[in-house]
Amino acid sequence: MFETIKKLFTPVESIDAQQARAYMNEHAEGSFTLLDVRQPAEYQTAHIPGATLVPLPKLSDSYDQLDPEKPVIVY
């Protein structure tokens, strides 16, 4: 449990949309998590294929569902 919480406070790298697209093109689908933190209505309107929806207000209750071994791209 402590290790999971510790990861929440580990500095992360910010990348722009072009860098994210390049990363996704260079890595196999399933080797990273694409996390959409918008609201369900926004997700229904449009989302990146393969994205997992976890609205930002629910993220603190759902972060344990993410694979800690995979990089996460959040949008």
C-alpha positions as CSV (number, residue, x, y, z in Angstrom):
1,M,0.0,0.0,0.0
2,F,2.8,2.4,0.9
3,E,4.5,1.9,-2.5
4,T,1.3,2.7,-4.3
5,I,0.8,5.9,-2.4
6,K,4.4,6.8,-2.8
7,K,4.0,6.6,-6.6
8,L,1.3,9.2,-6.4
9,F,3.9,11.7,-5.3
10,T,6.6,10.7,-7.7
11,P,7.4,13.5,-10.2
12,V,6.0,12.9,-13.7
13,E,7.0,14.1,-17.1
14,S,4.7,16.3,-19.0
15,I,4.5,15.9,-22.8
16,D,2.5,17.7,-25.4
17,A,0.0,16.1,-27.8
18,Q,2.6,15.5,-30.6
19,Q,4.9,13.7,-28.1
20,A,2.0,11.6,-26.8
21,R,1.0,10.7,-30.4
22,A,4.6,9.7,-31.2
23,Y,4.9,7.7,-28.0
24,M,1.7,5.8,-28.8
25,N,2.8,5.2,-32.4
26,E,6.2,3.8,-31.2
27,H,4.9,1.5,-28.5
28,A,2.6,-1.5,-28.8
29,E,-1.0,-1.1,-27.9
30,G,-1.4,-2.5,-24.4
31,S,2.1,-1.6,-23.3
32,F,0.8,1.6,-21.8
33,T,-2.4,2.9,-20.3
34,L,-4.2,5.8,-22.0
35,L,-6.3,7.4,-19.3
36,D,-9.1,9.8,-20.1
37,V,-10.0,11.9,-17.0
38,R,-12.9,13.9,-18.6
39,Q,-16.5,13.5,-17.8
40,P,-18.6,10.7,-19.3
41,A,-20.5,13.0,-21.6
42,E,-17.2,14.3,-23.0
43,Y,-15.9,10.8,-23.4
44,Q,-19.1,9.7,-25.3
45,T,-18.8,12.7,-27.6
46,A,-15.2,11.8,-28.6
47,H,-12.3,9.9,-27.2
48,I,-9.0,8.4,-28.3
49,P,-9.6,4.7,-29.2
50,G,-8.3,2.4,-26.4
51,A,-8.7,5.1,-23.8
52,T,-9.9,4.1,-20.3
53,L,-12.4,6.5,-18.8
54,V,-11.9,7.4,-15.1
55,P,-13.3,10.9,-14.5
56,L,-10.9,13.1,-12.5
57,P,-13.2,13.4,-9.4
58,K,-13.2,9.5,-9.2
59,L,-9.5,9.0,-9.8
60,S,-8.4,8.9,-6.2
61,D,-10.9,6.0,-5.7
62,S,-9.9,4.2,-8.8
63,Y,-6.1,4.6,-9.2
64,D,-5.6,1.1,-7.9
65,Q,-7.2,-0.3,-11.0
66,L,-4.3,1.0,-13.1
67,D,-1.4,-1.3,-13.8
68,P,1.6,0.2,-11.9
69,E,4.0,-1.5,-14.3
70,K,2.8,0.4,-17.3
71,P,3.4,4.0,-18.2
72,V,0.2,6.1,-18.1
73,I,-0.7,8.8,-20.6
74,V,-3.4,11.0,-19.0
75,Y,-5.6,13.4,-20.9
